[in-house]
Amino acid sequence: MKSMILKSGMALFLLISFSCGGDDSPQEEEETTQELPAVFQSFTDNVTVYINGSYVVIETNDVPNHPSPYFAQSDDRYEAYNGSNSNFKINPNRIVEQSITLRIPLNPTEATNKQATPLGAIGVSVNGVVFFNQYAGPNQPLTNEIDSFDQYLGHPQQSGTYHYHQEPLYLTATLGSDKLLGWLLDGFPVYGPVENGIRVTNADVDDYHGHSHVTTEYPNGIYHYHITDADPYINGSGFFGVAGTVSN
């Protein structure tokens, strides 16, 4: 992960006094430094993260750090499908490097009016791959699209944007099923499908697919999402918090 510390200064204008004995010496510029919270140091090297005002800015090329049949066969990262889905059928798209920028709240808050998640990127995982919601299209379930997910449960769409709709198996296998896996656009973190040694089910989370309590990374407690095995997988009825923005 490439991180940046941004310094912001407020220019102070020289006030000139015309009265006798007025002090016309220039005042020094005040500078404040915003350090990136340690929790955001978990990204892989294809991601740049920095603070801009009240937002965490995450820039990613969206290329997974694991092999996939969606790389060109001439690419060293190509790996033929070896997953467990006997109905797997590769889609015609291939992974293309992107330039995606997500701006998520540094201090996330619950939204008064919850917003539905859009099609496209709704968040980002710690390896820079974006999360998509539980739909293949407008109100279209993933029923058929699931058969195009590779052995790590990702696939690219038409523009080559590789993404996860479900548990990112490479991350849960290498980091752990109970670990921090990323963030959604509202700034709230996404954790794996295991908590306190028990597999999380949809009955354990609210309508937005999360709940609040202390985590390792957030010792004061925070609302957080959990990935589960059943639809809606990552996020439920929309963002729990006030969403930031994403551009590509």
SVG drawing of the C-alpha trace seen along z (x, -y; Angstrom):
<svg xmlns="http://www.w3.org/2000/svg" viewBox="-36 -57 44 87">
<polyline fill="none" stroke="black" stroke-width="0.4" points="0.0,0.0 1.2,-3.5 0.1,-6.0 0.4,-9.8 0.3,-12.3 -1.4,-15.5 -0.5,-18.9 -3.0,-21.7 -2.1,-25.2 -4.4,-28.3 -2.9,-31.4 -3.0,-34.3 -3.3,-37.7 -1.0,-40.5 -3.0,-43.1 -1.5,-46.6 -2.3,-49.0 -2.1,-52.7 -2.1,-53.7 1.1,-54.8 3.1,-51.8 1.1,-49.2 2.8,-45.8 3.1,-45.1 5.3,-42.0 3.9,-39.0 2.4,-36.1 3.6,-32.6 1.5,-30.1 -0.1,-27.5 0.2,-23.9 -1.7,-20.8 -0.8,-17.3 -3.4,-14.6 -1.9,-11.1 -3.6,-8.1 -5.2,-5.9 -3.4,-2.6 -6.4,-0.6 -6.0,-1.8 -2.4,-0.4 -3.8,3.0 -4.1,2.4 -1.9,4.2 0.7,2.3 -1.7,1.6 -3.6,-0.8 -2.8,-4.4 -4.5,-5.8 -4.5,-9.3 -6.6,-11.8 -8.3,-14.7 -10.3,-16.8 -12.9,-14.6 -12.5,-11.8 -10.2,-8.8 -9.2,-8.7 -8.5,-5.2 -7.0,-4.9 -6.8,-1.4 -6.0,0.3 -8.5,3.1 -6.2,5.9 -6.5,8.9 -3.4,10.2 -4.4,13.8 -4.6,15.8 -7.7,16.1 -8.9,17.6 -9.9,14.1 -6.3,13.1 -5.1,13.7 -3.7,17.2 -0.3,15.6 -0.3,13.8 1.7,15.4 -1.3,14.7 -3.6,16.9 -4.9,20.0 -7.5,22.3 -10.7,22.7 -10.2,25.2 -13.1,24.3 -16.0,26.4 -18.7,25.1 -19.4,27.8 -21.6,25.3 -18.8,22.8 -18.8,21.0 -16.3,18.3 -17.7,15.1 -16.3,13.3 -14.7,10.5 -11.1,10.2 -9.4,8.3 -8.3,4.8 -6.4,2.5 -8.6,-0.3 -8.1,-3.7 -10.7,-3.8 -10.9,-6.4 -13.2,-6.0 -13.8,-8.8 -15.1,-7.4 -15.9,-9.3 -13.0,-9.3 -15.5,-9.3 -18.6,-7.4 -22.0,-8.2 -25.4,-6.5 -27.5,-8.0 -30.9,-9.5 -32.3,-8.4 -30.6,-5.2 -29.7,-5.0 -29.8,-1.9 -26.4,-0.7 -25.8,-1.4 -24.8,1.1 -21.0,0.9 -18.5,0.4 -20.0,0.1 -16.8,0.5 -13.3,1.9 -11.4,4.9 -8.0,4.7 -6.4,6.1 -7.9,3.2 -10.6,5.2 -14.0,3.5 -17.1,4.9 -20.4,5.0 -23.9,5.5 -26.1,8.6 -27.6,7.8 -26.5,8.8 -28.5,5.8 -31.5,3.7 -33.3,5.9 -31.8,9.0 -30.5,11.7 -27.1,13.2 -28.6,16.7 -27.1,17.2 -24.1,14.8 -22.8,16.9 -21.7,19.6 -19.2,17.2 -17.4,16.5 -13.9,17.8 -12.3,20.0 -11.9,17.0 -15.5,15.8 -14.7,12.8 -15.2,12.0 -14.9,9.0 -17.7,7.0 -17.7,5.6 -15.2,2.9 -12.8,5.4 -13.5,4.3 -12.9,7.3 -15.1,7.4 -16.6,9.5 -20.3,10.0 -19.6,12.6 -17.0,13.8 -13.5,13.1 -12.2,16.6 -8.5,15.7 -8.6,13.1 -10.5,15.3 -8.1,18.1 -4.9,16.0 -6.0,13.5 -8.7,15.4 -12.4,15.7 -12.9,13.4 -10.6,10.6 -11.2,7.1 -11.7,7.4 -12.4,3.9 -14.8,0.9 -18.0,-0.2 -18.5,-3.7 -20.1,-4.9 -16.8,-4.3 -18.0,-1.4 -15.7,1.7 -16.5,5.1 -15.5,8.2 -15.4,11.9 -18.1,14.5 -16.8,15.7 -17.1,13.9 -16.0,15.4 -15.4,18.7 -19.0,18.9 -20.1,18.6 -22.3,15.5 -25.7,15.9 -28.2,13.3 -30.1,13.7 -27.1,12.3 -27.1,9.0 -29.6,6.2 -31.4,5.2 -28.2,3.5 -26.1,6.6 -24.2,5.4 -24.2,4.7 -22.3,2.7 -19.7,3.7 -16.0,3.6 -13.5,5.1 -9.8,5.5 -9.3,2.6 -12.0,0.4 -11.6,0.9 -14.2,-1.8 -16.8,0.1 -18.2,-0.6 -21.0,0.5 -19.6,3.0 -20.8,5.3 -20.4,9.1 -20.1,11.2 -22.4,14.2 -23.0,17.3 -26.5,16.4 -28.0,13.6 -27.5,10.6 -23.9,11.7 -22.1,8.3 -24.8,5.6 -28.5,5.7 -31.1,2.9 -28.5,0.2 -25.8,-1.8 -26.1,-2.0 -24.1,-5.3 -23.8,-8.4 -22.0,-7.2 -19.0,-8.8 -18.2,-8.7 -16.5,-6.5 -15.2,-7.4 -13.3,-5.5"/>
</svg>
